[in-house]
Amino acid sequence: MLDIDYLERVAHYFESGDCKFEFENGEEERRLLIIDFLEHLMDLGEMADELATKLIFKDAYASLTTEEGAASAEAAVAEEKGKKQ
């Protein structure tokens, strides 16, 4: 499921100008396919960003859901404010 080679081919398709060329010189059906592909890719990018944030910071999120974790976070913020003054 994690096909990095395919992502690299897509990146090359964009970087080489092939996508732009195909869009500018293609038939209407091809243009619509390109727009649809780009929309799906942008949606996936947003989903990937959200998931990556949750995976990377899951421990931080989990600690904030407990009373002790929230108190600890508030204390850290207060301490940081005290250092800046």
Backbone atoms as SQL, in Angstrom:
CREATE TABLE atoms (id INTEGER PRIMARY KEY, chain TEXT, resi INTEGER, resn TEXT, atom TEXT, x REAL, y REAL, z REAL);
INSERT INTO atoms VALUES
  (1, 'A', 1, 'MET', 'N', 0.808, -1.196, 0.000),
  (2, 'A', 1, 'MET', 'CA', 0.000, 0.000, 0.000),
  (3, 'A', 1, 'MET', 'C', 0.856, 1.268, 0.000),
  (4, 'A', 2, 'LEU', 'N', 2.059, 1.177, 0.535),
  (5, 'A', 2, 'LEU', 'CA', 2.943, 2.342, 0.582),
  (6, 'A', 2, 'LEU', 'C', 3.897, 2.298, -0.614),
  (7, 'A', 3, 'ASP', 'N', 3.437, 2.802, -1.735),
  (8, 'A', 3, 'ASP', 'CA', 4.191, 2.737, -2.977),
  (9, 'A', 3, 'ASP', 'C', 4.906, 4.063, -3.238),
  (10, 'A', 4, 'ILE', 'N', 6.091, 4.188, -2.669),
  (11, 'A', 4, 'ILE', 'CA', 6.878, 5.415, -2.797),
  (12, 'A', 4, 'ILE', 'C', 7.289, 5.643, -4.256),
  (13, 'A', 5, 'ASP', 'N', 7.556, 4.567, -4.990),
  (14, 'A', 5, 'ASP', 'CA', 7.938, 4.708, -6.402),
  (15, 'A', 5, 'ASP', 'C', 6.843, 5.422, -7.190),
  (16, 'A', 6, 'TYR', 'N', 5.585, 5.082, -6.921),
  (17, 'A', 6, 'TYR', 'CA', 4.480, 5.732, -7.628),
  (18, 'A', 6, 'TYR', 'C', 4.441, 7.226, -7.286),
  (19, 'A', 7, 'LEU', 'N', 4.626, 7.551, -6.008),
  (20, 'A', 7, 'LEU', 'CA', 4.622, 8.963, -5.609),
  (21, 'A', 7, 'LEU', 'C', 5.754, 9.721, -6.295),
  (22, 'A', 8, 'GLU', 'N', 6.899, 9.081, -6.432),
  (23, 'A', 8, 'GLU', 'CA', 8.023, 9.712, -7.119),
  (24, 'A', 8, 'GLU', 'C', 7.718, 9.930, -8.596),
  (25, 'A', 9, 'ARG', 'N', 7.015, 8.976, -9.215),
  (26, 'A', 9, 'ARG', 'CA', 6.622, 9.141, -10.625),
  (27, 'A', 9, 'ARG', 'C', 5.637, 10.302, -10.769),
  (28, 'A', 10, 'VAL', 'N', 4.717, 10.424, -9.827),
  (29, 'A', 10, 'VAL', 'CA', 3.765, 11.542, -9.855),
  (30, 'A', 10, 'VAL', 'C', 4.521, 12.860, -9.684),
  (31, 'A', 11, 'ALA', 'N', 5.457, 12.902, -8.748),
  (32, 'A', 11, 'ALA', 'CA', 6.259, 14.112, -8.542),
  (33, 'A', 11, 'ALA', 'C', 7.012, 14.477, -9.826),
  (34, 'A', 12, 'HIS', 'N', 7.597, 13.489, -10.470),
  (35, 'A', 12, 'HIS', 'CA', 8.314, 13.736, -11.722),
  (36, 'A', 12, 'HIS', 'C', 7.359, 14.242, -12.804),
  (37, 'A', 13, 'TYR', 'N', 6.166, 13.697, -12.860),
  (38, 'A', 13, 'TYR', 'CA', 5.136, 14.109, -13.823),
  (39, 'A', 13, 'TYR', 'C', 4.827, 15.592, -13.651),
  (40, 'A', 14, 'PHE', 'N', 4.791, 16.067, -12.417),
  (41, 'A', 14, 'PHE', 'CA', 4.538, 17.477, -12.158),
  (42, 'A', 14, 'PHE', 'C', 5.780, 18.320, -12.448),
  (43, 'A', 15, 'GLU', 'N', 6.934, 17.902, -11.890),
  (44, 'A', 15, 'GLU', 'CA', 8.165, 18.678, -11.995),
  (45, 'A', 15, 'GLU', 'C', 8.663, 18.810, -13.433),
  (46, 'A', 16, 'SER', 'N', 8.448, 17.788, -14.232),
  (47, 'A', 16, 'SER', 'CA', 8.933, 17.800, -15.611),
  (48, 'A', 16, 'SER', 'C', 8.123, 18.715, -16.515),
  (49, 'A', 17, 'GLY', 'N', 6.942, 19.093, -16.057),
  (50, 'A', 17, 'GLY', 'CA', 6.070, 19.915, -16.886),
  (51, 'A', 17, 'GLY', 'C', 5.128, 19.090, -17.745),
  (52, 'A', 18, 'ASP', 'N', 5.221, 17.765, -17.655),
  (53, 'A', 18, 'ASP', 'CA', 4.358, 16.905, -18.462),
  (54, 'A', 18, 'ASP', 'C', 2.882, 17.115, -18.136),
  (55, 'A', 19, 'CYS', 'N', 2.574, 17.253, -16.849),
  (56, 'A', 19, 'CYS', 'CA', 1.178, 17.456, -16.458),
  (57, 'A', 19, 'CYS', 'C', 0.651, 18.759, -17.050),
  (58, 'A', 20, 'LYS', 'N', 1.430, 19.811, -16.895),
  (59, 'A', 20, 'LYS', 'CA', 1.040, 21.118, -17.431),
  (60, 'A', 20, 'LYS', 'C', 0.866, 21.052, -18.954),
  (61, 'A', 21, 'PHE', 'N', 1.807, 20.399, -19.623),
  (62, 'A', 21, 'PHE', 'CA', 1.736, 20.266, -21.075),
  (63, 'A', 21, 'PHE', 'C', 0.481, 19.500, -21.501),
  (64, 'A', 22, 'GLU', 'N', 0.228, 18.378, -20.818),
  (65, 'A', 22, 'GLU', 'CA', -0.952, 17.582, -21.154),
  (66, 'A', 22, 'GLU', 'C', -2.242, 18.369, -20.922),
  (67, 'A', 23, 'PHE', 'N', -2.257, 19.163, -19.851),
  (68, 'A', 23, 'PHE', 'CA', -3.452, 19.957, -19.568),
  (69, 'A', 23, 'PHE', 'C', -3.647, 21.030, -20.640),
  (70, 'A', 24, 'GLU', 'N', -2.572, 21.730, -20.973),
  (71, 'A', 24, 'GLU', 'CA', -2.675, 22.829, -21.938),
  (72, 'A', 24, 'GLU', 'C', -2.955, 22.350, -23.355),
  (73, 'A', 25, 'ASN', 'N', -2.521, 21.146, -23.693),
  (74, 'A', 25, 'ASN', 'CA', -2.661, 20.656, -25.062),
  (75, 'A', 25, 'ASN', 'C', -3.636, 19.497, -25.213),
  (76, 'A', 26, 'GLY', 'N', -4.238, 19.081, -24.117),
  (77, 'A', 26, 'GLY', 'CA', -5.108, 17.915, -24.161),
  (78, 'A', 26, 'GLY', 'C', -6.542, 18.247, -24.521),
  (79, 'A', 27, 'GLU', 'N', -7.261, 17.211, -24.824),
  (80, 'A', 27, 'GLU', 'CA', -8.695, 17.334, -25.082),
  (81, 'A', 27, 'GLU', 'C', -9.408, 17.644, -23.776),
  (82, 'A', 28, 'GLU', 'N', -10.644, 18.079, -23.879),
  (83, 'A', 28, 'GLU', 'CA', -11.431, 18.443, -22.695),
  (84, 'A', 28, 'GLU', 'C', -11.534, 17.293, -21.699),
  (85, 'A', 29, 'GLU', 'N', -11.714, 16.075, -22.188),
  (86, 'A', 29, 'GLU', 'CA', -11.831, 14.907, -21.302),
  (87, 'A', 29, 'GLU', 'C', -10.539, 14.703, -20.503),
  (88, 'A', 30, 'ARG', 'N', -9.398, 14.876, -21.164),
  (89, 'A', 30, 'ARG', 'CA', -8.110, 14.720, -20.479),
  (90, 'A', 30, 'ARG', 'C', -7.929, 15.815, -19.423),
  (91, 'A', 31, 'ARG', 'N', -8.325, 17.035, -19.757),
  (92, 'A', 31, 'ARG', 'CA', -8.227, 18.142, -18.802),
  (93, 'A', 31, 'ARG', 'C', -9.061, 17.860, -17.560),
  (94, 'A', 32, 'LEU', 'N', -10.263, 17.351, -17.757),
  (95, 'A', 32, 'LEU', 'CA', -11.130, 17.038, -16.624),
  (96, 'A', 32, 'LEU', 'C', -10.529, 15.934, -15.764),
  (97, 'A', 33, 'LEU', 'N', -9.904, 14.940, -16.390),
  (98, 'A', 33, 'LEU', 'CA', -9.233, 13.879, -15.634),
  (99, 'A', 33, 'LEU', 'C', -8.082, 14.439, -14.798),
  (100, 'A', 34, 'ILE', 'N', -7.338, 15.366, -15.375),
  (101, 'A', 34, 'ILE', 'CA', -6.217, 15.965, -14.654),
  (102, 'A', 34, 'ILE', 'C', -6.731, 16.763, -13.459),
  (103, 'A', 35, 'ILE', 'N', -7.768, 17.563, -13.667),
  (104, 'A', 35, 'ILE', 'CA', -8.346, 18.347, -12.566),
  (105, 'A', 35, 'ILE', 'C', -8.865, 17.419, -11.476),
  (106, 'A', 36, 'ASP', 'N', -9.550, 16.356, -11.869),
  (107, 'A', 36, 'ASP', 'CA', -10.080, 15.394, -10.891),
  (108, 'A', 36, 'ASP', 'C', -8.943, 14.744, -10.109),
  (109, 'A', 37, 'PHE', 'N', -7.887, 14.363, -10.804),
  (110, 'A', 37, 'PHE', 'CA', -6.724, 13.757, -10.151),
  (111, 'A', 37, 'PHE', 'C', -6.113, 14.718, -9.138),
  (112, 'A', 38, 'LEU', 'N', -5.935, 15.971, -9.546),
  (113, 'A', 38, 'LEU', 'CA', -5.342, 16.965, -8.654),
  (114, 'A', 38, 'LEU', 'C', -6.221, 17.226, -7.436),
  (115, 'A', 39, 'GLU', 'N', -7.527, 17.269, -7.627),
  (116, 'A', 39, 'GLU', 'CA', -8.442, 17.464, -6.494),
  (117, 'A', 39, 'GLU', 'C', -8.341, 16.308, -5.509),
  (118, 'A', 40, 'HIS', 'N', -8.314, 15.072, -6.036),
  (119, 'A', 40, 'HIS', 'CA', -8.167, 13.910, -5.157),
  (120, 'A', 40, 'HIS', 'C', -6.832, 13.949, -4.414),
  (121, 'A', 41, 'LEU', 'N', -5.790, 14.334, -5.127),
  (122, 'A', 41, 'LEU', 'CA', -4.464, 14.392, -4.521),
  (123, 'A', 41, 'LEU', 'C', -4.423, 15.442, -3.402),
  (124, 'A', 42, 'MET', 'N', -5.046, 16.581, -3.614),
  (125, 'A', 42, 'MET', 'CA', -5.089, 17.618, -2.575),
  (126, 'A', 42, 'MET', 'C', -5.890, 17.145, -1.370),
  (127, 'A', 43, 'ASP', 'N', -7.002, 16.444, -1.610),
  (128, 'A', 43, 'ASP', 'CA', -7.784, 15.885, -0.499),
  (129, 'A', 43, 'ASP', 'C', -6.949, 14.890, 0.304),
  (130, 'A', 44, 'LEU', 'N', -6.212, 14.042, -0.409),
  (131, 'A', 44, 'LEU', 'CA', -5.340, 13.077, 0.267),
  (132, 'A', 44, 'LEU', 'C', -4.239, 13.779, 1.052),
  (133, 'A', 45, 'GLY', 'N', -3.726, 14.864, 0.499),
  (134, 'A', 45, 'GLY', 'CA', -2.698, 15.626, 1.196),
  (135, 'A', 45, 'GLY', 'C', -3.207, 16.175, 2.523),
  (136, 'A', 46, 'GLU', 'N', -4.436, 16.686, 2.513),
  (137, 'A', 46, 'GLU', 'CA', -5.030, 17.188, 3.753),
  (138, 'A', 46, 'GLU', 'C', -5.231, 16.058, 4.755),
  (139, 'A', 47, 'MET', 'N', -5.692, 14.913, 4.265),
  (140, 'A', 47, 'MET', 'CA', -5.889, 13.758, 5.153),
  (141, 'A', 47, 'MET', 'C', -4.554, 13.284, 5.712),
  (142, 'A', 48, 'ALA', 'N', -3.534, 13.247, 4.867),
  (143, 'A', 48, 'ALA', 'CA', -2.206, 12.801, 5.304),
  (144, 'A', 48, 'ALA', 'C', -1.634, 13.750, 6.354),
  (145, 'A', 49, 'ASP', 'N', -1.821, 15.045, 6.149),
  (146, 'A', 49, 'ASP', 'CA', -1.339, 16.024, 7.114),
  (147, 'A', 49, 'ASP', 'C', -2.010, 15.832, 8.471),
  (148, 'A', 50, 'GLU', 'N', -3.318, 15.664, 8.461),
  (149, 'A', 50, 'GLU', 'CA', -4.068, 15.461, 9.708),
  (150, 'A', 50, 'GLU', 'C', -3.633, 14.177, 10.407),
  (151, 'A', 51, 'LEU', 'N', -3.502, 13.094, 9.633),
  (152, 'A', 51, 'LEU', 'CA', -3.100, 11.817, 10.214),
  (153, 'A', 51, 'LEU', 'C', -1.675, 11.880, 10.763),
  (154, 'A', 52, 'ALA', 'N', -0.771, 12.485, 10.012),
  (155, 'A', 52, 'ALA', 'CA', 0.613, 12.591, 10.476),
  (156, 'A', 52, 'ALA', 'C', 0.686, 13.361, 11.784),
  (157, 'A', 53, 'THR', 'N', -0.071, 14.432, 11.880),
  (158, 'A', 53, 'THR', 'CA', -0.089, 15.216, 13.116),
  (159, 'A', 53, 'THR', 'C', -0.579, 14.368, 14.276),
  (160, 'A', 54, 'LYS', 'N', -1.641, 13.626, 14.051),
  (161, 'A', 54, 'LYS', 'CA', -2.182, 12.778, 15.117),
  (162, 'A', 54, 'LYS', 'C', -1.195, 11.678, 15.503),
  (163, 'A', 55, 'LEU', 'N', -0.544, 11.064, 14.528),
  (164, 'A', 55, 'LEU', 'CA', 0.396, 9.991, 14.822),
  (165, 'A', 55, 'LEU', 'C', 1.634, 10.511, 15.545),
  (166, 'A', 56, 'ILE', 'N', 2.144, 11.632, 15.100),
  (167, 'A', 56, 'ILE', 'CA', 3.372, 12.168, 15.674),
  (168, 'A', 56, 'ILE', 'C', 3.135, 12.713, 17.075),
  (169, 'A', 57, 'PHE', 'N', 2.014, 13.367, 17.267),
  (170, 'A', 57, 'PHE', 'CA', 1.758, 14.038, 18.536),
  (171, 'A', 57, 'PHE', 'C', 0.728, 13.329, 19.394),
  (172, 'A', 58, 'LYS', 'N', 0.480, 12.045, 19.124),
  (173, 'A', 58, 'LYS', 'CA', -0.567, 11.335, 19.856),
  (174, 'A', 58, 'LYS', 'C', -0.308, 11.307, 21.356),
  (175, 'A', 59, 'ASP', 'N', 0.932, 11.175, 21.773),
  (176, 'A', 59, 'ASP', 'CA', 1.234, 11.163, 23.202),
  (177, 'A', 59, 'ASP', 'C', 0.927, 12.514, 23.832),
  (178, 'A', 60, 'ALA', 'N', 1.211, 13.586, 23.097),
  (179, 'A', 60, 'ALA', 'CA', 0.917, 14.929, 23.622),
  (180, 'A', 60, 'ALA', 'C', -0.587, 15.112, 23.741),
  (181, 'A', 61, 'TYR', 'N', -1.337, 14.657, 22.729),
  (182, 'A', 61, 'TYR', 'CA', -2.796, 14.757, 22.788),
  (183, 'A', 61, 'TYR', 'C', -3.340, 13.916, 23.937),
  (184, 'A', 62, 'ALA', 'N', -2.814, 12.726, 24.073),
  (185, 'A', 62, 'ALA', 'CA', -3.305, 11.833, 25.120),
  (186, 'A', 62, 'ALA', 'C', -3.054, 12.425, 26.500),
  (187, 'A', 63, 'SER', 'N', -1.901, 13.051, 26.678),
  (188, 'A', 63, 'SER', 'CA', -1.604, 13.614, 27.998),
  (189, 'A', 63, 'SER', 'C', -2.524, 14.779, 28.327),
  (190, 'A', 64, 'LEU', 'N', -3.000, 15.481, 27.323),
  (191, 'A', 64, 'LEU', 'CA', -3.893, 16.611, 27.572),
  (192, 'A', 64, 'LEU', 'C', -5.315, 16.176, 27.897),
  (193, 'A', 65, 'THR', 'N', -5.634, 14.924, 27.655),
  (194, 'A', 65, 'THR', 'CA', -6.991, 14.451, 27.928),
  (195, 'A', 65, 'THR', 'C', -7.172, 14.023, 29.375),
  (196, 'A', 66, 'THR', 'N', -6.075, 13.923, 30.116),
  (197, 'A', 66, 'THR', 'CA', -6.183, 13.593, 31.545),
  (198, 'A', 66, 'THR', 'C', -6.052, 14.871, 32.350),
  (199, 'A', 67, 'GLU', 'N', -6.587, 14.852, 33.547),
  (200, 'A', 67, 'GLU', 'CA', -6.525, 16.029, 34.416),
  (201, 'A', 67, 'GLU', 'C', -5.082, 16.385, 34.751),
  (202, 'A', 68, 'GLU', 'N', -4.262, 15.353, 35.039),
  (203, 'A', 68, 'GLU', 'CA', -2.861, 15.606, 35.372),
  (204, 'A', 68, 'GLU', 'C', -2.108, 16.159, 34.167),
  (205, 'A', 69, 'GLY', 'N', -2.408, 15.609, 32.999),
  (206, 'A', 69, 'GLY', 'CA', -1.734, 16.079, 31.785),
  (207, 'A', 69, 'GLY', 'C', -2.070, 17.525, 31.486),
  (208, 'A', 70, 'ALA', 'N', -3.335, 17.890, 31.645),
  (209, 'A', 70, 'ALA', 'CA', -3.750, 19.270, 31.404),
  (210, 'A', 70, 'ALA', 'C', -3.098, 20.207, 32.413),
  (211, 'A', 71, 'ALA', 'N', -3.046, 19.787, 33.672),
  (212, 'A', 71, 'ALA', 'CA', -2.412, 20.608, 34.705),
  (213, 'A', 71, 'ALA', 'C', -0.929, 20.783, 34.409),
  (214, 'A', 72, 'SER', 'N', -0.289, 19.738, 33.953),
  (215, 'A', 72, 'SER', 'CA', 1.131, 19.796, 33.625),
  (216, 'A', 72, 'SER', 'C', 1.374, 20.758, 32.457),
  (217, 'A', 73, 'ALA', 'N', 0.512, 20.703, 31.463),
  (218, 'A', 73, 'ALA', 'CA', 0.641, 21.594, 30.309),
  (219, 'A', 73, 'ALA', 'C', 0.443, 23.046, 30.725),
  (220, 'A', 74, 'GLU', 'N', -0.547, 23.287, 31.572),
  (221, 'A', 74, 'GLU', 'CA', -0.799, 24.646, 32.050),
  (222, 'A', 74, 'GLU', 'C', 0.391, 25.160, 32.864),
  (223, 'A', 75, 'ALA', 'N', 0.980, 24.306, 33.681),
  (224, 'A', 75, 'ALA', 'CA', 2.138, 24.696, 34.478),
  (225, 'A', 75, 'ALA', 'C', 3.324, 25.035, 33.574),
  (226, 'A', 76, 'ALA', 'N', 3.512, 24.266, 32.521),
  (227, 'A', 76, 'ALA', 'CA', 4.613, 24.522, 31.588),
  (228, 'A', 76, 'ALA', 'C', 4.422, 25.860, 30.883),
  (229, 'A', 77, 'VAL', 'N', 3.192, 26.165, 30.502),
  (230, 'A', 77, 'VAL', 'CA', 2.909, 27.446, 29.851),
  (231, 'A', 77, 'VAL', 'C', 3.163, 28.591, 30.822),
  (232, 'A', 78, 'ALA', 'N', 2.706, 28.443, 32.063),
  (233, 'A', 78, 'ALA', 'CA', 2.907, 29.479, 33.075),
  (234, 'A', 78, 'ALA', 'C', 4.399, 29.691, 33.341),
  (235, 'A', 79, 'GLU', 'N', 5.148, 28.593, 33.402),
  (236, 'A', 79, 'GLU', 'CA', 6.591, 28.684, 33.623),
  (237, 'A', 79, 'GLU', 'C', 7.271, 29.406, 32.474),
  (238, 'A', 80, 'GLU', 'N', 6.864, 29.094, 31.255),
  (239, 'A', 80, 'GLU', 'CA', 7.435, 29.726, 30.068),
  (240, 'A', 80, 'GLU', 'C', 7.133, 31.226, 30.070),
  (241, 'A', 81, 'LYS', 'N', 5.934, 31.606, 30.456),
  (242, 'A', 81, 'LYS', 'CA', 5.570, 33.027, 30.533),
  (243, 'A', 81, 'LYS', 'C', 6.409, 33.731, 31.589),
  (244, 'A', 82, 'GLY', 'N', 6.664, 33.057, 32.706),
  (245, 'A', 82, 'GLY', 'CA', 7.472, 33.621, 33.770),
  (246, 'A', 82, 'GLY', 'C', 8.906, 33.884, 33.325),
  (247, 'A', 83, 'LYS', 'N', 9.437, 33.038, 32.476),
  (248, 'A', 83, 'LYS', 'CA', 10.808, 33.203, 31.972),
  (249, 'A', 83, 'LYS', 'C', 10.916, 34.405, 31.040),
  (250, 'A', 84, 'LYS', 'N', 9.860, 34.689, 30.294),
  (251, 'A', 84, 'LYS', 'CA', 9.886, 35.781, 29.313),
  (252, 'A', 84, 'LYS', 'C', 9.767, 37.148, 29.968),
  (253, 'A', 85, 'GLN', 'N', 9.259, 37.200, 31.199),
  (254, 'A', 85, 'GLN', 'CA', 9.050, 38.504, 31.849),
  (255, 'A', 85, 'GLN', 'C', 10.260, 38.980, 32.543);
